[in-house]
C-alpha cells in the first residue's frame, strides 16, 4: 500500500509542476507586447460594382411580334461588349457614359442573347436573356 501512495505523490508533484509551468508560460506570452512585430496592411482595391452591366431593352422572356429588336443597356464607360445571338455575333464598345445599343435580327421561336462586357481593368460581366419572336396572332 505504501508504494501506491508514494507513486500518487510523485505523479501529483509532476502534474502540478506541468500545470504551473503552463500557467506561467501563458501569462508571459499574453503580457509581452514589445516582441510582437508590427503588422502593416496594404489597402485592397475596392470591389467592382456588383453588376455594372444592365440590359434596358428588351426584357428577359419578352414575346415580340417583330423580327428586329435593338439591344440597349448600360455598363462601365468604354467597355468592350461581345453580343452573341442565334444568327450572328457582334463586338461593340460602350460610349463615355457606358451606354450601348445594337439592332439584331431574331429567328422564329426562342432566341438566346448573351452579352459579355469587359472593361480596361479586365472586369468581365455576362448577362443572358431570352426573347421569343412569334408571328402568331393573338385573338
MODELLER restraints for C-alpha pairs under 7 A, 6 or more apart:
rsr = mdl.restraints
at = mdl.atoms
rsr.add(forms.Gaussian(group=physical.xy_distance, feature=features.Distance(at['CA:52:A'], at['CA:75:A']), mean=5.12, stdev=0.5))
rsr.add(forms.Gaussian(group=physical.xy_distance, feature=features.Distance(at['CA:52:A'], at['CA:76:A']), mean=6.25, stdev=0.5))
rsr.add(forms.Gaussian(group=physical.xy_distance, feature=features.Distance(at['CA:53:A'], at['CA:74:A']), mean=5.86, stdev=0.5))
rsr.add(forms.Gaussian(group=physical.xy_distance, feature=features.Distance(at['CA:53:A'], at['CA:75:A']), mean=4.41, stdev=0.5))
rsr.add(forms.Gaussian(group=physical.xy_distance, feature=features.Distance(at['CA:53:A'], at['CA:125:A']), mean=6.67, stdev=0.5))
rsr.add(forms.Gaussian(group=physical.xy_distance, feature=features.Distance(at['CA:54:A'], at['CA:73:A']), mean=5.46, stdev=0.5))
rsr.add(forms.Gaussian(group=physical.xy_distance, feature=features.Distance(at['CA:54:A'], at['CA:74:A']), mean=5.29, stdev=0.5))
rsr.add(forms.Gaussian(group=physical.xy_distance, feature=features.Distance(at['CA:54:A'], at['CA:75:A']), mean=6.36, stdev=0.5))
rsr.add(forms.Gaussian(group=physical.xy_distance, feature=features.Distance(at['CA:55:A'], at['CA:72:A']), mean=6.11, stdev=0.5))
rsr.add(forms.Gaussian(group=physical.xy_distance, feature=features.Distance(at['CA:55:A'], at['CA:73:A']), mean=4.23, stdev=0.5))
rsr.add(forms.Gaussian(group=physical.xy_distance, feature=features.Distance(at['CA:55:A'], at['CA:74:A']), mean=6.60, stdev=0.5))
rsr.add(forms.Gaussian(group=physical.xy_distance, feature=features.Distance(at['CA:56:A'], at['CA:72:A']), mean=5.44, stdev=0.5))
rsr.add(forms.Gaussian(group=physical.xy_distance, feature=features.Distance(at['CA:56:A'], at['CA:73:A']), mean=4.73, stdev=0.5))
rsr.add(forms.Gaussian(group=physical.xy_distance, feature=features.Distance(at['CA:57:A'], at['CA:71:A']), mean=5.65, stdev=0.5))
rsr.add(forms.Gaussian(group=physical.xy_distance, feature=features.Distance(at['CA:57:A'], at['CA:72:A']), mean=5.09, stdev=0.5))
rsr.add(forms.Gaussian(group=physical.xy_distance, feature=features.Distance(at['CA:57:A'], at['CA:73:A']), mean=6.76, stdev=0.5))
rsr.add(forms.Gaussian(group=physical.xy_distance, feature=features.Distance(at['CA:58:A'], at['CA:71:A']), mean=6.32, stdev=0.5))
rsr.add(forms.Gaussian(group=physical.xy_distance, feature=features.Distance(at['CA:60:A'], at['CA:129:A']), mean=4.98, stdev=0.5))
rsr.add(forms.Gaussian(group=physical.xy_distance, feature=features.Distance(at['CA:60:A'], at['CA:130:A']), mean=5.44, stdev=0.5))
rsr.add(forms.Gaussian(group=physical.xy_distance, feature=features.Distance(at['CA:60:A'], at['CA:131:A']), mean=6.27, stdev=0.5))
rsr.add(forms.Gaussian(group=physical.xy_distance, feature=features.Distance(at['CA:61:A'], at['CA:130:A']), mean=5.09, stdev=0.5))
rsr.add(forms.Gaussian(group=physical.xy_distance, feature=features.Distance(at['CA:61:A'], at['CA:131:A']), mean=5.00, stdev=0.5))
rsr.add(forms.Gaussian(group=physical.xy_distance, feature=features.Distance(at['CA:61:A'], at['CA:132:A']), mean=6.71, stdev=0.5))
rsr.add(forms.Gaussian(group=physical.xy_distance, feature=features.Distance(at['CA:62:A'], at['CA:131:A']), mean=5.07, stdev=0.5))
rsr.add(forms.Gaussian(group=physical.xy_distance, feature=features.Distance(at['CA:62:A'], at['CA:132:A']), mean=6.15, stdev=0.5))
rsr.add(forms.Gaussian(group=physical.xy_distance, feature=features.Distance(at['CA:63:A'], at['CA:131:A']), mean=6.14, stdev=0.5))
rsr.add(forms.Gaussian(group=physical.xy_distance, feature=features.Distance(at['CA:63:A'], at['CA:132:A']), mean=4.72, stdev=0.5))
rsr.add(forms.Gaussian(group=physical.xy_distance, feature=features.Distance(at['CA:63:A'], at['CA:133:A']), mean=5.96, stdev=0.5))
rsr.add(forms.Gaussian(group=physical.xy_distance, feature=features.Distance(at['CA:64:A'], at['CA:132:A']), mean=6.03, stdev=0.5))
rsr.add(forms.Gaussian(group=physical.xy_distance, feature=features.Distance(at['CA:64:A'], at['CA:133:A']), mean=4.88, stdev=0.5))
rsr.add(forms.Gaussian(group=physical.xy_distance, feature=features.Distance(at['CA:64:A'], at['CA:134:A']), mean=6.35, stdev=0.5))
rsr.add(forms.Gaussian(group=physical.xy_distance, feature=features.Distance(at['CA:65:A'], at['CA:133:A']), mean=5.85, stdev=0.5))
rsr.add(forms.Gaussian(group=physical.xy_distance, feature=features.Distance(at['CA:65:A'], at['CA:134:A']), mean=5.43, stdev=0.5))
rsr.add(forms.Gaussian(group=physical.xy_distance, feature=features.Distance(at['CA:65:A'], at['CA:135:A']), mean=5.86, stdev=0.5))
rsr.add(forms.Gaussian(group=physical.xy_distance, feature=features.Distance(at['CA:66:A'], at['CA:133:A']), mean=6.88, stdev=0.5))
rsr.add(forms.Gaussian(group=physical.xy_distance, feature=features.Distance(at['CA:67:A'], at['CA:105:A']), mean=5.73, stdev=0.5))
rsr.add(forms.Gaussian(group=physical.xy_distance, feature=features.Distance(at['CA:67:A'], at['CA:106:A']), mean=5.03, stdev=0.5))
rsr.add(forms.Gaussian(group=physical.xy_distance, feature=features.Distance(at['CA:67:A'], at['CA:107:A']), mean=6.94, stdev=0.5))
rsr.add(forms.Gaussian(group=physical.xy_distance, feature=features.Distance(at['CA:67:A'], at['CA:133:A']), mean=6.49, stdev=0.5))
rsr.add(forms.Gaussian(group=physical.xy_distance, feature=features.Distance(at['CA:68:A'], at['CA:103:A']), mean=6.73, stdev=0.5))
rsr.add(forms.Gaussian(group=physical.xy_distance, feature=features.Distance(at['CA:68:A'], at['CA:104:A']), mean=5.71, stdev=0.5))
rsr.add(forms.Gaussian(group=physical.xy_distance, feature=features.Distance(at['CA:68:A'], at['CA:105:A']), mean=4.57, stdev=0.5))
rsr.add(forms.Gaussian(group=physical.xy_distance, feature=features.Distance(at['CA:68:A'], at['CA:106:A']), mean=5.98, stdev=0.5))
rsr.add(forms.Gaussian(group=physical.xy_distance, feature=features.Distance(at['CA:69:A'], at['CA:103:A']), mean=5.60, stdev=0.5))
rsr.add(forms.Gaussian(group=physical.xy_distance, feature=features.Distance(at['CA:69:A'], at['CA:104:A']), mean=5.60, stdev=0.5))
rsr.add(forms.Gaussian(group=physical.xy_distance, feature=features.Distance(at['CA:69:A'], at['CA:105:A']), mean=6.58, stdev=0.5))
rsr.add(forms.Gaussian(group=physical.xy_distance, feature=features.Distance(at['CA:70:A'], at['CA:101:A']), mean=6.41, stdev=0.5))
rsr.add(forms.Gaussian(group=physical.xy_distance, feature=features.Distance(at['CA:70:A'], at['CA:102:A']), mean=5.33, stdev=0.5))
rsr.add(forms.Gaussian(group=physical.xy_distance, feature=features.Distance(at['CA:70:A'], at['CA:103:A']), mean=3.94, stdev=0.5))
rsr.add(forms.Gaussian(group=physical.xy_distance, feature=features.Distance(at['CA:70:A'], at['CA:104:A']), mean=6.03, stdev=0.5))
rsr.add(forms.Gaussian(group=physical.xy_distance, feature=features.Distance(at['CA:71:A'], at['CA:101:A']), mean=5.27, stdev=0.5))
rsr.add(forms.Gaussian(group=physical.xy_distance, feature=features.Distance(at['CA:71:A'], at['CA:102:A']), mean=5.15, stdev=0.5))
rsr.add(forms.Gaussian(group=physical.xy_distance, feature=features.Distance(at['CA:71:A'], at['CA:103:A']), mean=6.07, stdev=0.5))
rsr.add(forms.Gaussian(group=physical.xy_distance, feature=features.Distance(at['CA:72:A'], at['CA:100:A']), mean=5.75, stdev=0.5))
rsr.add(forms.Gaussian(group=physical.xy_distance, feature=features.Distance(at['CA:72:A'], at['CA:101:A']), mean=4.26, stdev=0.5))
rsr.add(forms.Gaussian(group=physical.xy_distance, feature=features.Distance(at['CA:72:A'], at['CA:102:A']), mean=6.70, stdev=0.5))
rsr.add(forms.Gaussian(group=physical.xy_distance, feature=features.Distance(at['CA:73:A'], at['CA:99:A']), mean=5.92, stdev=0.5))
rsr.add(forms.Gaussian(group=physical.xy_distance, feature=features.Distance(at['CA:73:A'], at['CA:100:A']), mean=5.59, stdev=0.5))
rsr.add(forms.Gaussian(group=physical.xy_distance, feature=features.Distance(at['CA:73:A'], at['CA:101:A']), mean=6.55, stdev=0.5))
rsr.add(forms.Gaussian(group=physical.xy_distance, feature=features.Distance(at['CA:74:A'], at['CA:98:A']), mean=5.20, stdev=0.5))
rsr.add(forms.Gaussian(group=physical.xy_distance, feature=features.Distance(at['CA:74:A'], at['CA:99:A']), mean=4.46, stdev=0.5))
rsr.add(forms.Gaussian(group=physical.xy_distance, feature=features.Distance(at['CA:74:A'], at['CA:100:A']), mean=6.12, stdev=0.5))
rsr.add(forms.Gaussian(group=physical.xy_distance, feature=features.Distance(at['CA:75:A'], at['CA:98:A']), mean=4.80, stdev=0.5))
rsr.add(forms.Gaussian(group=physical.xy_distance, feature=features.Distance(at['CA:75:A'], at['CA:99:A']), mean=6.47, stdev=0.5))
rsr.add(forms.Gaussian(group=physical.xy_distance, feature=features.Distance(at['CA:76:A'], at['CA:98:A']), mean=4.86, stdev=0.5))
rsr.add(forms.Gaussian(group=physical.xy_distance, feature=features.Distance(at['CA:76:A'], at['CA:119:A']), mean=6.75, stdev=0.5))
rsr.add(forms.Gaussian(group=physical.xy_distance, feature=features.Distance(at['CA:77:A'], at['CA:94:A']), mean=6.03, stdev=0.5))
rsr.add(forms.Gaussian(group=physical.xy_distance, feature=features.Distance(at['CA:77:A'], at['CA:95:A']), mean=5.91, stdev=0.5))
rsr.add(forms.Gaussian(group=physical.xy_distance, feature=features.Distance(at['CA:77:A'], at['CA:96:A']), mean=4.80, stdev=0.5))
rsr.add(forms.Gaussian(group=physical.xy_distance, feature=features.Distance(at['CA:77:A'], at['CA:97:A']), mean=5.24, stdev=0.5))
rsr.add(forms.Gaussian(group=physical.xy_distance, feature=features.Distance(at['CA:77:A'], at['CA:98:A']), mean=3.90, stdev=0.5))
rsr.add(forms.Gaussian(group=physical.xy_distance, feature=features.Distance(at['CA:78:A'], at['CA:93:A']), mean=5.99, stdev=0.5))
rsr.add(forms.Gaussian(group=physical.xy_distance, feature=features.Distance(at['CA:78:A'], at['CA:94:A']), mean=4.91, stdev=0.5))
rsr.add(forms.Gaussian(group=physical.xy_distance, feature=features.Distance(at['CA:78:A'], at['CA:95:A']), mean=5.40, stdev=0.5))
rsr.add(forms.Gaussian(group=physical.xy_distance, feature=features.Distance(at['CA:78:A'], at['CA:96:A']), mean=5.68, stdev=0.5))
rsr.add(forms.Gaussian(group=physical.xy_distance, feature=features.Distance(at['CA:78:A'], at['CA:98:A']), mean=6.32, stdev=0.5))
rsr.add(forms.Gaussian(group=physical.xy_distance, feature=features.Distance(at['CA:78:A'], at['CA:119:A']), mean=6.94, stdev=0.5))
rsr.add(forms.Gaussian(group=physical.xy_distance, feature=features.Distance(at['CA:79:A'], at['CA:93:A']), mean=5.62, stdev=0.5))
rsr.add(forms.Gaussian(group=physical.xy_distance, feature=features.Distance(at['CA:79:A'], at['CA:94:A']), mean=5.42, stdev=0.5))
rsr.add(forms.Gaussian(group=physical.xy_distance, feature=features.Distance(at['CA:79:A'], at['CA:117:A']), mean=6.31, stdev=0.5))
rsr.add(forms.Gaussian(group=physical.xy_distance, feature=features.Distance(at['CA:79:A'], at['CA:118:A']), mean=5.56, stdev=0.5))
rsr.add(forms.Gaussian(group=physical.xy_distance, feature=features.Distance(at['CA:79:A'], at['CA:119:A']), mean=4.29, stdev=0.5))
rsr.add(forms.Gaussian(group=physical.xy_distance, feature=features.Distance(at['CA:79:A'], at['CA:120:A']), mean=6.80, stdev=0.5))
rsr.add(forms.Gaussian(group=physical.xy_distance, feature=features.Distance(at['CA:80:A'], at['CA:92:A']), mean=5.92, stdev=0.5))
rsr.add(forms.Gaussian(group=physical.xy_distance, feature=features.Distance(at['CA:80:A'], at['CA:93:A']), mean=4.48, stdev=0.5))
rsr.add(forms.Gaussian(group=physical.xy_distance, feature=features.Distance(at['CA:80:A'], at['CA:94:A']), mean=6.54, stdev=0.5))
rsr.add(forms.Gaussian(group=physical.xy_distance, feature=features.Distance(at['CA:80:A'], at['CA:117:A']), mean=5.67, stdev=0.5))
rsr.add(forms.Gaussian(group=physical.xy_distance, feature=features.Distance(at['CA:80:A'], at['CA:118:A']), mean=5.32, stdev=0.5))
rsr.add(forms.Gaussian(group=physical.xy_distance, feature=features.Distance(at['CA:80:A'], at['CA:119:A']), mean=6.24, stdev=0.5))
rsr.add(forms.Gaussian(group=physical.xy_distance, feature=features.Distance(at['CA:81:A'], at['CA:91:A']), mean=5.54, stdev=0.5))
rsr.add(forms.Gaussian(group=physical.xy_distance, feature=features.Distance(at['CA:81:A'], at['CA:92:A']), mean=5.24, stdev=0.5))
rsr.add(forms.Gaussian(group=physical.xy_distance, feature=features.Distance(at['CA:81:A'], at['CA:93:A']), mean=5.79, stdev=0.5))
rsr.add(forms.Gaussian(group=physical.xy_distance, feature=features.Distance(at['CA:81:A'], at['CA:115:A']), mean=6.70, stdev=0.5))
rsr.add(forms.Gaussian(group=physical.xy_distance, feature=features.Distance(at['CA:81:A'], at['CA:116:A']), mean=5.48, stdev=0.5))
rsr.add(forms.Gaussian(group=physical.xy_distance, feature=features.Distance(at['CA:81:A'], at['CA:117:A']), mean=4.39, stdev=0.5))
rsr.add(forms.Gaussian(group=physical.xy_distance, feature=features.Distance(at['CA:81:A'], at['CA:118:A']), mean=6.42, stdev=0.5))
rsr.add(forms.Gaussian(group=physical.xy_distance, feature=features.Distance(at['CA:82:A'], at['CA:90:A']), mean=5.82, stdev=0.5))
rsr.add(forms.Gaussian(group=physical.xy_distance, feature=features.Distance(at['CA:82:A'], at['CA:91:A']), mean=4.48, stdev=0.5))
rsr.add(forms.Gaussian(group=physical.xy_distance, feature=features.Distance(at['CA:82:A'], at['CA:92:A']), mean=6.57, stdev=0.5))
rsr.add(forms.Gaussian(group=physical.xy_distance, feature=features.Distance(at['CA:82:A'], at['CA:115:A']), mean=5.84, stdev=0.5))
rsr.add(forms.Gaussian(group=physical.xy_distance, feature=features.Distance(at['CA:82:A'], at['CA:116:A']), mean=5.15, stdev=0.5))
rsr.add(forms.Gaussian(group=physical.xy_distance, feature=features.Distance(at['CA:82:A'], at['CA:117:A']), mean=6.54, stdev=0.5))
rsr.add(forms.Gaussian(group=physical.xy_distance, feature=features.Distance(at['CA:83:A'], at['CA:89:A']), mean=5.56, stdev=0.5))
rsr.add(forms.Gaussian(group=physical.xy_distance, feature=features.Distance(at['CA:83:A'], at['CA:90:A']), mean=5.31, stdev=0.5))
rsr.add(forms.Gaussian(group=physical.xy_distance, feature=features.Distance(at['CA:83:A'], at['CA:91:A']), mean=6.30, stdev=0.5))
rsr.add(forms.Gaussian(group=physical.xy_distance, feature=features.Distance(at['CA:83:A'], at['CA:114:A']), mean=5.72, stdev=0.5))
rsr.add(forms.Gaussian(group=physical.xy_distance, feature=features.Distance(at['CA:83:A'], at['CA:115:A']), mean=4.57, stdev=0.5))
rsr.add(forms.Gaussian(group=physical.xy_distance, feature=features.Distance(at['CA:83:A'], at['CA:116:A']), mean=6.44, stdev=0.5))
rsr.add(forms.Gaussian(group=physical.xy_distance, feature=features.Distance(at['CA:84:A'], at['CA:90:A']), mean=6.57, stdev=0.5))
rsr.add(forms.Gaussian(group=physical.xy_distance, feature=features.Distance(at['CA:84:A'], at['CA:113:A']), mean=5.73, stdev=0.5))
rsr.add(forms.Gaussian(group=physical.xy_distance, feature=features.Distance(at['CA:84:A'], at['CA:114:A']), mean=5.18, stdev=0.5))
rsr.add(forms.Gaussian(group=physical.xy_distance, feature=features.Distance(at['CA:84:A'], at['CA:115:A']), mean=6.56, stdev=0.5))
rsr.add(forms.Gaussian(group=physical.xy_distance, feature=features.Distance(at['CA:85:A'], at['CA:111:A']), mean=6.85, stdev=0.5))
rsr.add(forms.Gaussian(group=physical.xy_distance, feature=features.Distance(at['CA:85:A'], at['CA:112:A']), mean=5.91, stdev=0.5))
rsr.add(forms.Gaussian(group=physical.xy_distance, feature=features.Distance(at['CA:85:A'], at['CA:113:A']), mean=4.54, stdev=0.5))
rsr.add(forms.Gaussian(group=physical.xy_distance, feature=features.Distance(at['CA:85:A'], at['CA:114:A']), mean=6.49, stdev=0.5))
rsr.add(forms.Gaussian(group=physical.xy_distance, feature=features.Distance(at['CA:86:A'], at['CA:111:A']), mean=6.04, stdev=0.5))
rsr.add(forms.Gaussian(group=physical.xy_distance, feature=features.Distance(at['CA:86:A'], at['CA:112:A']), mean=6.51, stdev=0.5))
rsr.add(forms.Gaussian(group=physical.xy_distance, feature=features.Distance(at['CA:94:A'], at['CA:100:A']), mean=4.88, stdev=0.5))
rsr.add(forms.Gaussian(group=physical.xy_distance, feature=features.Distance(at['CA:106:A'], at['CA:133:A']), mean=6.65, stdev=0.5))
rsr.add(forms.Gaussian(group=physical.xy_distance, feature=features.Distance(at['CA:107:A'], at['CA:133:A']), mean=6.69, stdev=0.5))
rsr.add(forms.Gaussian(group=physical.xy_distance, feature=features.Distance(at['CA:108:A'], at['CA:133:A']), mean=5.23, stdev=0.5))
rsr.add(forms.Gaussian(group=physical.xy_distance, feature=features.Distance(at['CA:108:A'], at['CA:134:A']), mean=5.88, stdev=0.5))
rsr.add(forms.Gaussian(group=physical.xy_distance, feature=features.Distance(at['CA:109:A'], at['CA:132:A']), mean=5.32, stdev=0.5))
rsr.add(forms.Gaussian(group=physical.xy_distance, feature=features.Distance(at['CA:109:A'], at['CA:133:A']), mean=5.15, stdev=0.5))
rsr.add(forms.Gaussian(group=physical.xy_distance, feature=features.Distance(at['CA:109:A'], at['CA:134:A']), mean=6.00, stdev=0.5))
rsr.add(forms.Gaussian(group=physical.xy_distance, feature=features.Distance(at['CA:110:A'], at['CA:130:A']), mean=6.74, stdev=0.5))
rsr.add(forms.Gaussian(group=physical.xy_distance, feature=features.Distance(at['CA:110:A'], at['CA:131:A']), mean=5.96, stdev=0.5))
rsr.add(forms.Gaussian(group=physical.xy_distance, feature=features.Distance(at['CA:110:A'], at['CA:132:A']), mean=4.46, stdev=0.5))
rsr.add(forms.Gaussian(group=physical.xy_distance, feature=features.Distance(at['CA:110:A'], at['CA:133:A']), mean=6.52, stdev=0.5))
rsr.add(forms.Gaussian(group=physical.xy_distance, feature=features.Distance(at['CA:111:A'], at['CA:130:A']), mean=5.58, stdev=0.5))
rsr.add(forms.Gaussian(group=physical.xy_distance, feature=features.Distance(at['CA:111:A'], at['CA:131:A']), mean=5.18, stdev=0.5))
rsr.add(forms.Gaussian(group=physical.xy_distance, feature=features.Distance(at['CA:111:A'], at['CA:132:A']), mean=5.86, stdev=0.5))
rsr.add(forms.Gaussian(group=physical.xy_distance, feature=features.Distance(at['CA:112:A'], at['CA:129:A']), mean=5.95, stdev=0.5))
rsr.add(forms.Gaussian(group=physical.xy_distance, feature=features.Distance(at['CA:112:A'], at['CA:130:A']), mean=4.55, stdev=0.5))
rsr.add(forms.Gaussian(group=physical.xy_distance, feature=features.Distance(at['CA:112:A'], at['CA:131:A']), mean=6.54, stdev=0.5))
rsr.add(forms.Gaussian(group=physical.xy_distance, feature=features.Distance(at['CA:113:A'], at['CA:128:A']), mean=5.66, stdev=0.5))
rsr.add(forms.Gaussian(group=physical.xy_distance, feature=features.Distance(at['CA:113:A'], at['CA:129:A']), mean=5.32, stdev=0.5))
rsr.add(forms.Gaussian(group=physical.xy_distance, feature=features.Distance(at['CA:113:A'], at['CA:130:A']), mean=6.09, stdev=0.5))
rsr.add(forms.Gaussian(group=physical.xy_distance, feature=features.Distance(at['CA:114:A'], at['CA:127:A']), mean=5.88, stdev=0.5))
rsr.add(forms.Gaussian(group=physical.xy_distance, feature=features.Distance(at['CA:114:A'], at['CA:128:A']), mean=4.37, stdev=0.5))
rsr.add(forms.Gaussian(group=physical.xy_distance, feature=features.Distance(at['CA:114:A'], at['CA:129:A']), mean=6.51, stdev=0.5))
rsr.add(forms.Gaussian(group=physical.xy_distance, feature=features.Distance(at['CA:115:A'], at['CA:126:A']), mean=5.65, stdev=0.5))
rsr.add(forms.Gaussian(group=physical.xy_distance, feature=features.Distance(at['CA:115:A'], at['CA:127:A']), mean=5.27, stdev=0.5))
rsr.add(forms.Gaussian(group=physical.xy_distance, feature=features.Distance(at['CA:115:A'], at['CA:128:A']), mean=6.22, stdev=0.5))
rsr.add(forms.Gaussian(group=physical.xy_distance, feature=features.Distance(at['CA:116:A'], at['CA:125:A']), mean=5.77, stdev=0.5))
rsr.add(forms.Gaussian(group=physical.xy_distance, feature=features.Distance(at['CA:116:A'], at['CA:126:A']), mean=4.34, stdev=0.5))
rsr.add(forms.Gaussian(group=physical.xy_distance, feature=features.Distance(at['CA:116:A'], at['CA:127:A']), mean=6.52, stdev=0.5))
rsr.add(forms.Gaussian(group=physical.xy_distance, feature=features.Distance(at['CA:117:A'], at['CA:124:A']), mean=5.71, stdev=0.5))
rsr.add(forms.Gaussian(group=physical.xy_distance, feature=features.Distance(at['CA:117:A'], at['CA:125:A']), mean=5.30, stdev=0.5))
rsr.add(forms.Gaussian(group=physical.xy_distance, feature=features.Distance(at['CA:117:A'], at['CA:126:A']), mean=6.31, stdev=0.5))
rsr.add(forms.Gaussian(group=physical.xy_distance, feature=features.Distance(at['CA:118:A'], at['CA:124:A']), mean=4.56, stdev=0.5))
rsr.add(forms.Gaussian(group=physical.xy_distance, feature=features.Distance(at['CA:118:A'], at['CA:125:A']), mean=6.63, stdev=0.5))
